[in-house]
Amino acid sequence: MPGSARDPGNSTGLVTQDMDAAPSPAPPTWSVWVEGLTKDFGTRRVVDQLNLAVQPGEFFGFLGPNGAGKTTTIRMLVGLLRPSAGRVIIAGHDVALDPLGAKACVGLLPEELNLYERLTAREFLHFAGTMYGLRPEQVTVRTEELLRLTELAEQADDMIVDYSAGMKKKTALAAALIHDPRVLILDEPFNGVDAVSSRAIRDLLQRLLHKGTTIFFSSHILDLAQRLCTRVAIIHEGRLRAVGTLPELRQQAGLEESATLEDAFLQLVGARPSQEELSWIT
């Protein structure tokens, strides 16, 4: 993991071992603040008393096994899902009390894209910019710049329905960026994306990071998370299991310095090799 970021909930810079302890009151300059976030679906608790704090300019990884509660958490961060308890503050805006203010600060690339596929990429970006309240001249300038940056300019007037998975992903990313968000939330941004498009997206994310954008990144690609992320939070069965830099995660998992993020992840979520066998494989 590049860089070294202090845990914003701990003045010592070391990661607290008490994952249930709520952070101190949220400074308005912090990008993402989550306190006691809980989501129940009937009798099933999917997210359980989650506490997170993300500093401006961080590339923050949010990792967990399938069904850990990652996507549910992201939907609550952006106001698409109402929490059962707890609060979320994005760039100083309480998502429950000031949803429009919070959403104006956030760009979202969801795992399942919701694009108007009978529009062209240029039309879709114009629509997104207009919905964010940009002036017409801003929409035009930013649309053309984003099309060039995402290498979509030559196909900008083709309908999105005819795009490849990678082109659709880049279109959705461009729409998430058109209003210059302070926080960019990415849910599995590299799923179904080829190597060329993946590299283009990674390069774009690094540009945004250098600009000061906070990136909240959820992925199952652990080696990529290790290369990109400043800090990582690991969630399992709806509860936060660990948060910190890679050296801090190694320490929490009781692993040596050569251990990878994958090693620490598997140890912290209690993964064990399967003992099941297939009868036709010996």
C-alpha positions in Angstrom: 0.0 0.0 0.0 1.4 3.4 -0.9 1.8 6.1 1.7 1.0 6.0 5.3 -2.2 7.4 6.8 -3.0 7.8 10.5 -6.2 6.3 11.8 -8.4 9.5 12.1 -10.2 8.0 15.1 -7.0 7.5 17.1 -4.5 10.3 17.9 -1.6 7.8 18.3 -1.8 6.8 14.7 -2.3 3.2 15.7 -5.4 1.2 14.8 -7.8 0.7 17.8 -8.5 -2.9 18.6 -12.1 -2.0 19.8 -14.0 -2.2 16.5 -17.3 -1.4 18.3 -16.0 1.9 19.8 -17.6 4.9 18.0 -15.3 7.6 16.6 -15.0 11.0 18.3 -17.3 13.8 16.9 -16.8 14.2 13.2 -14.7 17.2 12.1 -16.4 18.9 9.2 -13.3 18.5 6.9 -13.4 14.7 7.0 -14.6 13.1 3.8 -16.6 10.1 5.1 -17.7 9.6 8.7 -19.8 6.6 9.7 -21.0 6.1 13.2 -23.0 3.1 14.5 -24.3 2.3 11.0 -26.7 -0.6 11.2 -29.1 -2.1 8.6 -31.7 -4.8 9.3 -33.7 -6.6 6.7 -36.5 -8.2 8.8 -34.7 -10.3 11.5 -31.5 -10.4 9.5 -28.8 -7.8 10.4 -26.7 -7.1 7.4 -24.6 -4.2 8.7 -23.9 -4.1 12.5 -22.7 -1.0 14.3 -20.2 0.0 11.7 -17.8 2.9 12.5 -15.5 4.4 9.9 -13.6 7.6 9.3 -11.9 8.5 6.0 -9.6 11.5 5.5 -9.6 13.8 2.5 -7.3 12.5 -0.2 -7.3 8.9 0.9 -7.6 5.9 -1.3 -9.6 3.9 1.2 -10.3 0.2 0.5 -13.5 -1.4 1.8 -13.0 -5.2 1.6 -15.0 -8.2 2.7 -16.2 -11.7 1.5 -19.4 -12.1 -0.5 -22.4 -11.1 1.6 -20.3 -9.2 4.1 -22.4 -6.1 3.8 -20.2 -3.9 1.5 -22.8 -3.0 -1.1 -25.4 -2.4 1.6 -23.0 0.0 3.3 -22.3 1.8 0.1 -26.0 2.3 -0.6 -26.4 3.8 2.8 -23.4 6.1 2.3 -24.9 7.6 -0.8 -28.5 7.8 0.5 -30.0 5.0 -1.6 -30.9 3.0 1.4 -32.1 4.2 4.8 -30.1 2.9 7.8 -31.9 1.1 10.6 -29.6 3.0 13.0 -26.5 5.2 13.0 -25.5 8.2 10.9 -23.4 9.0 7.8 -21.6 12.3 7.2 -20.2 13.0 3.8 -17.9 16.0 3.5 -19.6 17.7 6.4 -23.1 16.9 5.3 -25.3 14.5 7.3 -26.9 12.2 4.7 -30.2 11.9 6.6 -30.5 15.6 7.4 -29.0 17.2 4.3 -29.3 14.5 1.5 -29.0 16.9 -1.4 -25.9 18.5 0.1 -24.3 15.1 0.7 -25.1 13.8 -2.8 -23.7 16.9 -4.4 -20.3 16.0 -2.9 -20.4 12.3 -4.0 -19.8 10.5 -7.3 -20.9 6.9 -7.3 -19.8 4.1 -9.6 -22.1 1.2 -8.6 -21.4 -2.5 -9.2 -24.5 -2.8 -11.2 -24.6 0.0 -13.8 -27.9 1.9 -14.3 -27.3 3.6 -17.6 -29.8 4.9 -20.1 -28.5 2.7 -22.9 -30.6 4.2 -25.6 -28.6 7.4 -25.1 -25.2 8.1 -26.5 -22.3 8.6 -24.1 -22.3 12.3 -25.0 -26.1 12.6 -24.3 -25.8 10.7 -21.1 -23.0 12.9 -19.7 -25.0 16.0 -20.7 -28.0 14.5 -18.8 -25.8 13.8 -15.7 -24.3 17.3 -15.7 -27.6 18.9 -16.0 -29.1 16.9 -13.2 -26.2 18.0 -11.0 -27.1 21.6 -11.7 -24.1 22.6 -13.8 -24.4 25.5 -16.2 -24.8 24.5 -19.8 -21.4 25.7 -20.8 -19.9 23.7 -17.9 -21.7 20.6 -19.0 -20.4 21.0 -22.6 -16.8 21.6 -21.6 -16.7 18.9 -19.0 -18.4 16.3 -21.2 -15.9 16.7 -24.0 -12.9 16.6 -21.5 -14.3 13.5 -19.9 -14.9 11.8 -23.2 -11.3 12.4 -24.2 -9.9 11.4 -20.8 -11.8 8.1 -20.8 -10.9 7.4 -24.4 -14.5 7.4 -25.5 -14.4 10.4 -27.8 -14.4 8.4 -31.0 -17.5 6.4 -29.9 -19.2 9.3 -28.1 -22.2 9.4 -30.5 -22.8 5.6 -30.5 -25.6 4.4 -28.2 -24.4 3.0 -24.9 -26.3 -0.3 -25.6 -23.7 -1.1 -28.2 -20.7 -0.5 -25.9 -18.5 -3.2 -24.4 -18.6 -3.7 -20.6 -15.4 -1.6 -20.2 -16.8 1.2 -22.2 -20.0 1.2 -20.2 -17.9 1.3 -17.0 -15.9 4.2 -18.2 -19.1 6.0 -19.2 -20.6 5.5 -15.8 -17.3 6.7 -14.2 -17.3 9.8 -16.3 -20.9 10.6 -15.2 -19.8 10.2 -11.6 -17.0 12.7 -12.1 -18.8 15.4 -14.1 -19.8 17.5 -11.1 -16.2 17.3 -9.6 -17.2 15.4 -6.4 -15.1 15.6 -3.3 -15.7 11.8 -2.6 -15.7 9.1 -5.3 -17.3 5.8 -4.2 -16.5 2.8 -6.4 -18.2 -0.6 -6.0 -16.3 -3.3 -7.9 -15.1 -0.9 -10.6 -13.0 -3.5 -12.4 -15.5 -6.3 -12.7 -15.9 -7.4 -16.4 -13.3 -4.8 -17.5 -10.5 -5.8 -19.9 -6.8 -5.1 -19.2 -6.7 -2.0 -21.4 -9.8 -0.4 -19.9 -8.6 -1.4 -16.4 -5.4 0.4 -16.9 -7.1 3.5 -18.1 -9.4 3.5 -15.1 -6.5 3.1 -12.7 -4.6 5.9 -14.3 -7.6 8.2 -14.0 -8.1 7.3 -10.3 -4.5 8.2 -9.6 -5.0 11.6 -11.3 -8.0 12.2 -9.1 -6.1 11.1 -6.0 -3.3 13.6 -6.7 -6.0 16.3 -7.2 -7.2 15.6 -3.6 -10.3 13.5 -4.3 -11.2 11.0 -1.7 -11.7 7.5 -3.2 -13.7 4.9 -1.3 -13.0 1.6 -3.1 -14.7 -1.8 -2.7 -13.3 -4.7 -4.6 -12.6 -8.5 -4.4 -9.3 -8.0 -6.3 -7.0 -7.9 -3.2 -3.7 -7.5 -5.0 -5.0 -4.4 -6.8 -6.3 -3.1 -3.5 -2.9 -3.6 -2.0 -1.3 -1.6 -4.8 -3.8 1.2 -4.7 -5.1 1.8 -1.2 -3.7 4.0 1.5 -5.7 2.3 4.2 -8.1 -0.7 4.2 -11.2 -1.6 6.3 -12.2 -5.3 6.4 -15.8 -6.1 7.1 -17.2 -9.6 7.7 -20.7 -10.7 8.6 -21.7 -7.0 8.8 -19.1 -6.1 11.4 -15.8 -4.3 11.1 -13.0 -6.7 11.7 -9.9 -4.5 11.1 -8.9 -1.1 9.7 -5.4 0.3 8.9 -2.5 0.3 6.6 -1.0 -3.0 5.4 1.6 -3.1 8.2 -1.1 -2.5 10.8 -3.3 -5.2 9.3 -0.4 -7.6 9.4 0.1 -6.7 13.1 -3.6 -7.3 13.9 -3.5 -10.6 12.1 -0.3 -11.7 13.8 1.5 -12.1 10.5 5.1 -11.5 9.5 6.2 -8.5 7.5 6.3 -10.4 4.2 2.5 -11.2 4.4 0.3 -9.8 1.7 -3.0 -8.1 2.0 -4.7 -11.4 0.9 -2.9 -13.2 3.8 -4.0 -10.7 6.3 -7.6 -10.6 4.9 -8.0 -14.4 5.1 -6.6 -14.5 8.6 -8.8 -11.6 9.8 -12.1 -13.1 8.4 -11.2 -16.5 9.7 -11.1 -18.2 6.3 -10.1 -21.9 6.3 -9.3 -24.1 3.4 -12.3 -26.2 2.3 -12.3 -29.8 3.3 -14.9 -30.7 0.7 -13.9 -32.9 -2.3 -15.4 -33.8 -5.6 -15.8 -37.6 -6.0 -14.5 -37.5 -9.6 -11.3 -35.6 -8.8 -8.6 -37.6 -7.0 
